[in-house]
Amino acid sequence: MNATLDGDVVRAAGDARQRFHDARGYGRASGPDVTLARVEAAHLLYRGDIDSVSGMDFRAFFRDSVAGESGFAARFLVYADLRERGFYLAPARAGWPGSADGRDAGADNTDDDSDGRHDDADILVFERGEKPGGPVAHRVRVVGEREELAAASLGGRTLAVVDEESEVSYFACTADGGFDGRTEYDLPDDLDADLLDDRVVCWSPPVDLYESAFYGQPISGRDDADVDALQLSLVEAADLAARGAVALDADAVIERGRAVEGERFDRRLSVYRELRDRGVVPKTGYKFGADFRTYDAVETVTDLPHSERLVRVVQPDHRFHPRELALDVRLAGGVRKRMVFALAGDDSNDYLTVERLTP
């Protein structure tokens, strides 16, 4: 079978609807004919199901498509990989099954060949066993390993990163309102404390401030059962001062924090406070290259559970490098934690959880 290139789509006639669309979920149907996106036509050419497109074999058509569509080579690799995994797919573009305009797989659609990408995705992957037009399992965004990614654009997407050797790595990106914990404690009032350089020392604290609320570290060491003084980080001290638990001016502690680490301190403090309000215990994530490691439920430090997440605080307009993202997620997975990015804004914080995925 031969097909014809028409602008940025490919037209296939004859029994194309039965062979490609109805049986295998390629393209969109109009009567007996099928309109294919370039990536779909390239895959059919590669498989030998189509002999040529406007006289071009696979090599010529692939070269023409790469020259005409930014990122085509990477999209083709991901499309072919997901097809080999047994999924039905559709390009995320107007008029194709599952796209944002709501047209379904069997409709005799009028031509709408807009190349606009829907929902900041490139490929729609339907749930296993579902043909195009059914429930969507993954909205896949395809990028090369050298591209930058806006953190705010990744929520609800499956990220497919194509590296320089054409290997594909998948990441599930979930945006939500954050997460909650179950840690409960009562804070004291006006504890004696000193602001010293880049930390605070709290003198003669009640046992529960460390043992149950898990603020600070004993000045004599973590394993000391008799806590007569606690060293607090500036983030912890600013939080406690704002809550009236230590007799320090919260503004003075915040100014010291800004002097130590600049405006980044305010973002970290905002996330820290919110997590504490949610019953989550944040502790430093320095050993893991993160801002915080977090505990959902602390009853006693003596019997401390493993932390569940690593949290890295970034600005709302932060742009990831895929290699940076892969490193963070791989490290978190290696220590059995989930990787969360807190997008700390002026008035509110958003959270993005990123995990490795095998479709």
C-alpha positions in Angstrom: 0.0 0.0 0.0 1.2 3.5 -0.9 0.1 6.7 1.0 0.2 10.4 0.2 1.8 13.2 2.2 -0.6 16.1 2.6 0.9 18.9 4.6 1.9 17.5 8.0 -0.3 14.4 7.7 -0.4 11.3 5.6 -3.5 10.0 3.8 -4.0 6.3 3.2 -7.0 5.0 1.1 -8.3 1.7 0.0 -8.7 -0.7 2.9 -6.6 1.5 5.2 -9.3 2.0 7.8 -9.9 -1.7 8.3 -6.2 -2.6 8.3 -4.7 0.2 10.3 -7.4 2.1 12.2 -10.0 -0.5 13.1 -7.7 -3.4 13.7 -4.7 -1.7 15.2 -5.6 1.8 16.3 -3.6 4.0 13.9 -4.7 7.4 12.8 -8.2 8.8 12.5 -10.9 7.5 10.2 -12.9 9.3 7.6 -15.1 6.8 5.6 -12.8 4.0 4.3 -9.7 6.3 4.5 -7.3 7.0 7.3 -5.4 10.2 8.2 -2.1 9.4 9.9 0.2 11.7 11.9 3.8 11.6 10.6 4.9 9.5 13.5 2.2 6.9 12.9 3.0 6.7 9.1 6.7 6.4 9.9 6.0 3.4 12.2 3.9 1.7 9.5 6.6 2.4 6.9 9.3 1.0 9.3 7.2 -2.2 9.8 6.6 -2.6 6.0 2.8 -2.1 6.3 3.1 0.9 4.0 5.4 0.7 1.0 5.9 4.4 0.5 4.6 7.9 1.3 4.5 10.1 -1.8 7.3 8.0 -3.3 9.5 8.1 -0.1 10.7 4.9 1.6 11.2 4.8 5.3 14.7 6.4 5.2 13.6 9.3 3.0 10.4 9.9 4.9 12.2 9.7 8.3 14.7 12.3 7.1 12.0 14.6 5.8 10.1 14.3 9.0 13.1 15.0 11.2 13.8 18.1 9.1 10.2 19.3 9.3 9.2 18.6 12.9 11.3 19.5 15.9 12.0 16.5 18.1 10.5 14.0 15.6 13.3 11.4 16.0 12.9 11.2 19.7 9.1 11.0 19.4 9.4 8.1 16.9 11.7 6.2 19.2 9.2 6.5 22.1 6.2 5.7 19.9 7.9 2.6 18.6 9.0 1.5 22.0 5.5 1.9 23.5 3.9 0.0 20.5 6.3 -2.8 21.1 5.2 -2.9 24.7 1.7 -3.7 23.5 -0.1 -0.3 24.0 -2.5 1.4 21.7 -1.3 5.0 21.1 -2.4 8.2 19.5 -0.5 11.5 18.9 -1.7 14.2 21.3 -3.1 16.5 18.7 -6.5 17.9 17.7 -8.8 15.5 16.1 -7.0 12.3 17.1 -8.6 9.8 19.6 -8.3 10.8 23.2 -7.3 14.4 22.4 -8.6 17.4 24.4 -11.3 18.2 21.8 -13.1 15.0 22.8 -13.5 13.3 19.4 -13.6 9.5 19.6 -11.9 6.8 17.8 -14.7 5.8 15.5 -15.9 9.3 14.5 -15.9 10.4 10.8 -14.0 13.6 11.8 -13.7 16.6 9.6 -10.1 17.6 8.8 -8.3 19.5 11.5 -4.6 19.2 10.9 -3.5 21.6 13.6 0.0 20.6 14.8 -0.7 22.1 18.3 0.3 19.8 21.1 -2.5 19.1 23.6 -2.0 19.3 27.4 1.8 19.7 26.9 2.0 16.1 25.9 3.2 14.4 22.7 1.7 10.9 22.8 -1.4 9.5 24.5 -1.1 5.9 25.8 -4.3 4.1 26.4 -4.9 1.6 29.2 -3.9 -1.9 28.4 -6.7 -3.6 26.4 -8.3 -0.3 25.5 -8.3 1.0 22.0 -7.8 4.6 21.1 -10.6 6.7 22.5 -10.7 4.7 25.7 -9.3 5.7 29.1 -5.8 7.3 28.9 -3.2 5.7 31.1 -0.3 8.0 30.3 0.0 11.4 28.7 3.6 11.2 27.5 5.9 14.1 27.0 9.0 13.3 25.0 12.3 15.1 25.5 15.9 14.6 24.7 18.4 14.4 27.6 19.8 17.8 26.8 16.5 19.7 26.8 15.3 21.8 29.8 11.9 21.2 31.4 9.7 23.7 33.2 8.9 22.0 36.5 5.4 23.5 36.6 4.5 21.8 33.3 5.2 18.2 34.3 2.3 17.4 36.6 0.0 14.6 35.3 2.5 13.7 32.6 4.7 10.7 31.9 8.1 12.0 30.9 9.9 10.0 28.3 13.6 11.0 28.2 15.6 9.8 25.1 19.3 9.8 25.9 22.2 10.2 23.4 22.3 6.4 22.7 18.5 6.4 22.0 17.6 4.6 25.2 14.3 5.7 26.7 13.7 6.3 30.4 10.2 6.9 31.8 9.2 9.0 34.8 5.8 9.4 36.3 5.2 13.0 37.4 2.3 13.7 39.8 1.3 17.2 40.9 -0.9 17.5 44.0 -1.5 19.6 47.0 1.2 18.0 49.1 1.1 15.2 51.6 0.0 14.7 55.2 1.5 13.1 58.2 0.3 11.7 61.5 2.8 13.1 64.0 1.3 14.7 67.0 3.0 16.6 69.9 2.4 19.6 72.1 4.9 22.5 72.0 6.2 24.3 75.1 6.3 28.1 75.5 9.2 30.5 75.6 12.1 28.1 76.0 15.4 29.7 76.8 17.5 29.8 73.6 20.5 31.5 72.0 21.0 32.5 68.4 24.6 31.5 67.7 26.2 31.9 64.3 24.3 29.6 61.9 22.3 27.7 64.5 20.3 28.0 67.7 20.9 26.3 71.0 17.8 25.6 73.2 18.7 25.1 76.8 16.9 22.7 79.2 14.2 21.7 76.7 11.4 19.3 77.6 12.1 15.7 76.5 9.3 15.6 74.1 10.6 18.5 72.0 13.2 16.1 70.6 11.8 12.7 71.5 8.3 13.2 70.1 8.4 16.3 67.9 11.9 15.5 66.6 13.2 19.1 66.6 17.0 19.6 66.7 19.8 17.3 67.8 21.1 16.9 71.4 24.2 18.9 71.8 25.9 15.9 73.4 25.0 13.5 70.6 21.9 11.9 69.3 22.2 8.8 71.5 22.4 10.8 74.8 19.3 9.9 76.8 19.6 13.0 79.0 19.0 16.0 76.7 20.1 19.1 78.5 20.5 21.2 75.3 19.3 21.0 71.7 21.0 22.4 68.6 18.4 23.7 66.2 18.9 24.5 62.6 17.9 28.1 61.6 14.8 26.7 59.8 13.7 24.7 62.9 14.4 27.7 65.1 12.5 30.1 62.9 9.5 27.8 62.9 9.6 27.3 66.7 10.1 31.1 67.3 7.0 31.8 65.1 5.0 29.3 67.2 6.2 30.9 70.5 8.0 27.8 71.6 11.4 29.5 72.0 12.1 32.9 73.4 13.6 34.4 70.3 12.5 37.1 67.8 11.4 35.1 64.8 12.3 38.0 62.5 15.9 38.0 63.8 16.2 34.3 63.2 14.9 34.7 59.6 17.3 37.6 59.0 20.1 35.3 60.1 18.9 32.6 57.8 18.8 35.0 54.9 22.3 36.2 55.7 23.5 32.6 55.7 21.8 31.3 52.5 20.1 34.2 50.8 16.4 34.1 49.6 16.5 30.4 49.4 16.0 30.4 53.2 12.5 31.8 52.8 11.5 29.1 50.4 12.8 26.4 52.6 11.1 27.9 55.6 7.8 28.1 53.8 7.8 24.5 52.9 9.1 23.4 56.3 6.3 25.3 58.1 3.6 23.8 55.8 4.9 20.3 56.3 4.9 20.7 60.1 1.3 22.1 59.9 0.4 18.9 58.0 1.8 16.6 60.7 4.9 15.8 58.7 8.4 15.9 60.3 11.0 17.4 58.0 14.7 16.9 58.8 17.7 17.8 56.8 18.2 15.9 53.6 21.8 17.0 53.2 23.2 13.4 53.1 20.9 12.7 50.2 21.5 16.0 48.3 18.0 17.2 49.2 16.6 20.0 51.4 14.6 17.6 53.6 13.9 14.0 54.4 10.5 13.6 55.8 8.7 11.3 58.3 4.9 10.8 58.2 4.5 9.4 61.7 7.0 9.9 64.5 6.0 8.5 67.9 9.4 8.4 69.5 12.9 9.1 68.1 14.1 6.0 70.1 12.0 3.9 67.6 12.3 6.1 64.6 10.9 4.8 61.3 12.6 5.2 57.9 11.9 8.5 56.2 9.5 8.2 53.3 10.4 11.1 51.0 13.2 13.4 49.9 12.1 17.0 49.3 14.0 19.4 47.2 12.7 23.0 47.3 12.8 25.0 44.0 11.2 28.1 42.6 7.9 27.9 40.8 9.6 28.8 37.5 12.4 26.2 38.0 13.6 24.4 34.9 15.0 20.9 35.2 17.8 19.4 33.2 16.7 15.7 32.6 20.0 14.5 33.9 19.5 16.4 37.1 16.0 15.0 37.4 17.2 11.4 36.7 19.9 11.7 39.4 17.5 12.9 42.1 14.9 10.2 41.3 17.5 7.4 41.0 19.1 8.4 44.4 15.7 8.6 46.1 14.7 5.2 44.7 18.0 3.7 45.8 17.3 4.6 49.4 13.7 3.5 49.2 12.2 7.0 49.2 10.0 9.0 46.9 11.4 12.2 45.3 9.2 15.3 45.8 10.0 18.7 44.4 8.3 21.6 46.3 7.6 24.6 44.1 7.7 27.3 46.7 5.8 30.4 45.7 5.2 33.7 47.4 1.7 32.7 48.6 1.5 28.9 48.3 3.5 25.8 47.6 2.9 23.2 44.9 4.4 19.7 45.1 5.6 17.4 42.3 6.4 13.8 42.9 8.6 12.1 40.3 9.2 8.3 40.1 10.8 5.9 37.7 8.2 4.1 35.7 8.2 0.9 33.6 5.1 1.2 31.3 
